[in-house]
Amino acid sequence: MDQFLQHWINREATAPWLDQLMAGITNFSAWKPLLLVALLLGIIFGKFRLRAMLLCLVITLGITDGLVVNGLKHAVGRLRPFQAQEGVRVIHLKQASPQFLSMVVPPNVNVSESPHPKKPVQGRSFPSSHSANIMLSATVIFLFYRRWGIVAYLIAGVVLYSRIYTGAHWPTDVLAGAVVGFLSAITVVALLNKMWQRWGRKMLPVIAKRHPELR
């Protein structure tokens, strides 16, 4: 089933406009400047709730991406689709400076060749870090802002699909990453909220009195 879904999404249900969309939305480098600006604006001009959300988001990303996902990737060592079989469409944006300009030109579309039996390939496919990061981000946003969280979940769904479409991951990589991201966000935000309730009054009594909880 995993291989069947990957084959259908990556090779059958395709179109030039989808190539453009999926290559753009899955490329973090292209979106990085915008995300950094949004982060800085939130820190500078945001109120307590927004700043608390951003803090929770950064901490959750650091724990999940740096420890959990990276640890699982090295432990499992699963090959990516284009490393494991031939005929996989590998779609990515062309190089540009700044990177976001590459989203207005057709992406590069390559087709993987048959793996060389004597060439060692070290896999880093399971779970998908993109999927974990976007799902935990959407979940953290939802925990603080329900309406914006729904929008974030819709965006996350497109990003998850793009990881399969562009040939970067198997469907189970994406599913596992999404589950890891969701559970990490729920767990870390709950723990941070407990820590704030316990120690916030001692460290920042005035702020803690106005905001007994992070959310």
C-alpha positions as CSV (number, residue, x, y, z in Angstrom):
1,M,0.0,0.0,0.0
2,D,2.8,2.4,0.9
3,Q,4.5,1.9,-2.5
4,F,1.2,2.0,-4.4
5,L,0.2,5.4,-2.9
6,Q,3.6,6.8,-3.5
7,H,3.5,5.7,-7.1
8,W,0.1,7.1,-7.7
9,I,0.7,10.5,-6.0
10,N,4.2,11.0,-7.4
11,R,3.7,9.6,-11.0
12,E,0.1,9.4,-11.9
13,A,-1.9,12.3,-10.2
14,T,0.4,15.0,-11.6
15,A,0.2,18.2,-13.6
16,P,2.6,21.0,-14.4
17,W,0.8,23.4,-12.1
18,L,0.9,20.9,-9.3
19,D,4.7,20.5,-9.9
20,Q,5.0,24.3,-9.4
21,L,2.8,24.4,-6.3
22,M,4.2,21.4,-4.5
23,A,7.8,22.4,-5.2
24,G,7.2,25.8,-3.8
25,I,5.2,24.9,-0.7
26,T,7.6,22.1,0.3
27,N,10.8,24.3,0.0
28,F,11.6,25.8,3.5
29,S,14.4,27.9,2.2
30,A,12.1,29.9,0.0
31,W,9.8,30.7,2.9
32,K,12.5,31.2,5.6
33,P,12.8,35.0,5.2
34,L,9.1,35.5,5.5
35,L,8.9,33.2,8.5
36,L,11.8,35.0,10.2
37,V,10.1,38.4,9.7
38,A,6.8,37.1,11.1
39,L,8.7,35.7,14.1
40,L,10.5,39.0,14.8
41,L,7.3,41.0,14.4
42,G,5.5,38.7,16.8
43,I,8.2,39.0,19.4
44,I,8.4,42.8,19.1
45,F,4.8,43.8,18.8
46,G,2.9,40.7,20.1
47,K,1.1,40.5,23.4
48,F,1.7,37.9,26.1
49,R,-0.4,35.2,24.4
50,L,1.4,35.5,21.0
51,R,4.8,35.6,22.6
52,A,4.0,32.6,24.7
53,M,2.9,30.7,21.6
54,L,6.1,31.6,19.7
55,L,8.2,30.5,22.7
56,C,6.3,27.2,22.9
57,L,6.7,26.7,19.1
58,V,10.5,27.3,19.1
59,I,11.0,25.0,22.1
60,T,8.8,22.2,20.6
61,L,10.6,22.5,17.2
62,G,14.0,22.3,18.9
63,I,13.1,19.2,20.9
64,T,11.2,17.4,18.2
65,D,13.4,18.1,15.2
66,G,16.7,18.1,17.0
67,L,16.2,15.1,19.2
68,V,13.1,12.9,18.4
69,V,13.0,13.0,14.6
70,N,16.7,13.2,14.0
71,G,17.2,10.2,16.4
72,L,14.6,8.1,14.7
73,K,16.0,8.9,11.2
74,H,19.4,7.6,12.2
75,A,18.0,4.6,14.1
76,V,15.7,3.5,11.2
77,G,17.9,4.5,8.2
78,R,15.1,4.1,5.7
79,L,15.9,5.0,2.0
80,R,13.9,7.7,0.3
81,P,11.8,6.7,-2.7
82,F,14.2,8.1,-5.2
83,Q,17.1,6.2,-3.5
84,A,15.2,2.9,-3.4
85,Q,13.7,2.6,-6.9
86,E,13.8,4.0,-10.4
87,G,11.2,6.1,-12.1
88,V,10.5,8.4,-9.1
89,R,9.8,12.0,-10.1
90,V,12.1,14.2,-8.0
91,I,10.8,17.8,-8.1
92,H,12.5,20.8,-6.6
93,L,12.8,24.5,-7.2
94,K,15.6,25.9,-9.3
95,Q,18.4,27.9,-7.6
96,A,17.8,31.6,-7.3
97,S,18.9,34.5,-5.2
98,P,16.8,35.3,-3.2
99,Q,15.4,31.8,-3.1
100,F,11.7,32.9,-3.2
101,L,12.2,34.1,-6.8
102,S,12.5,30.5,-7.9
103,M,8.8,30.0,-7.1
104,V,7.7,31.9,-10.2
105,V,9.7,29.7,-12.7
106,P,9.0,26.1,-13.6
107,P,10.8,23.7,-11.2
108,N,13.4,21.0,-12.0
109,V,11.8,17.6,-12.6
110,N,14.2,14.7,-12.6
111,V,13.5,10.9,-12.7
112,S,15.5,8.6,-10.5
113,E,17.6,5.9,-12.0
114,S,17.9,2.3,-10.8
115,P,20.0,2.2,-7.6
116,H,23.5,1.0,-8.2
117,P,24.0,-2.3,-6.2
118,K,27.6,-1.4,-5.2
119,K,27.0,2.2,-4.3
120,P,26.3,2.6,-0.6
121,V,23.3,4.9,0.2
122,Q,22.5,6.0,3.7
123,G,18.8,6.6,4.1
124,R,17.2,9.4,6.1
125,S,13.6,9.1,5.2
126,F,11.6,7.9,8.3
127,P,10.0,9.9,9.7
128,S,9.6,13.0,7.6
129,S,11.0,16.0,9.5
130,H,9.0,18.4,7.3
131,S,5.8,16.6,8.3
132,A,6.7,16.6,12.0
133,N,7.6,20.3,12.0
134,I,4.6,21.6,10.0
135,M,2.2,19.4,12.1
136,L,3.6,20.5,15.4
137,S,3.5,24.1,14.2
138,A,-0.2,23.8,13.3
139,T,-1.0,22.1,16.6
140,V,0.8,24.7,18.7
141,I,-1.1,27.5,16.8
142,F,-4.4,25.6,17.3
143,L,-3.8,25.3,21.0
144,F,-3.5,29.1,21.3
145,Y,-5.7,30.3,18.5
146,R,-8.4,27.9,17.3
147,R,-9.4,29.7,14.1
148,W,-5.9,30.3,12.9
149,G,-5.1,26.8,13.9
150,I,-7.7,25.4,11.5
151,V,-6.0,27.4,8.7
152,A,-2.6,26.1,9.8
153,Y,-3.9,22.6,9.6
154,L,-5.1,23.1,6.1
155,I,-1.7,24.4,5.1
156,A,0.0,21.5,6.9
157,G,-2.1,19.0,4.9
158,V,-0.8,20.5,1.6
159,V,2.8,20.3,2.9
160,L,2.3,16.7,3.9
161,Y,1.0,15.8,0.5
162,S,3.9,17.7,-1.2
163,R,6.5,15.5,0.5
164,I,5.1,12.5,-1.3
165,Y,4.4,14.3,-4.5
166,T,7.9,15.6,-4.9
167,G,9.4,12.2,-4.3
168,A,11.0,13.0,-1.0
169,H,9.1,10.6,1.2
170,W,6.9,7.5,1.5
171,P,3.4,8.0,2.7
172,T,4.2,6.2,6.0
173,D,7.2,8.6,6.5
174,V,4.7,11.5,6.3
175,L,2.1,9.8,8.5
176,A,4.7,9.0,11.2
177,G,6.1,12.5,11.1
178,A,2.7,14.1,11.4
179,V,1.9,11.8,14.4
180,V,5.2,12.7,16.1
181,G,4.7,16.4,15.5
182,F,1.1,16.3,16.9
183,L,2.0,14.4,20.0
184,S,5.1,16.5,20.6
185,A,3.1,19.7,20.4
186,I,0.4,18.5,22.8
187,T,3.0,17.2,25.3
188,V,5.5,20.0,25.3
189,V,2.9,22.8,25.4
190,A,1.2,21.0,28.4
191,L,4.5,20.7,30.2
192,L,5.5,24.3,29.6
193,N,2.1,25.4,30.8
194,K,2.5,23.4,34.0
195,M,6.0,24.9,34.5
196,W,4.6,28.4,34.0
197,Q,1.8,27.7,36.6
198,R,4.3,26.4,39.1
199,W,7.2,28.8,38.7
200,G,5.8,31.8,36.9
201,R,4.5,33.4,40.1
202,K,7.9,33.2,41.7
203,M,9.9,34.5,38.6
204,L,7.5,37.0,37.1
205,P,4.7,37.6,39.7
206,V,3.1,40.6,38.0
207,I,2.8,39.0,34.6
208,A,1.8,35.6,36.1
209,K,-1.0,37.3,38.0
210,R,-2.5,38.7,34.8
211,H,-1.8,35.5,32.9
212,P,-2.1,32.4,35.1
213,E,-1.8,30.2,32.0
214,L,0.2,30.5,28.8
215,R,-2.8,30.0,26.6
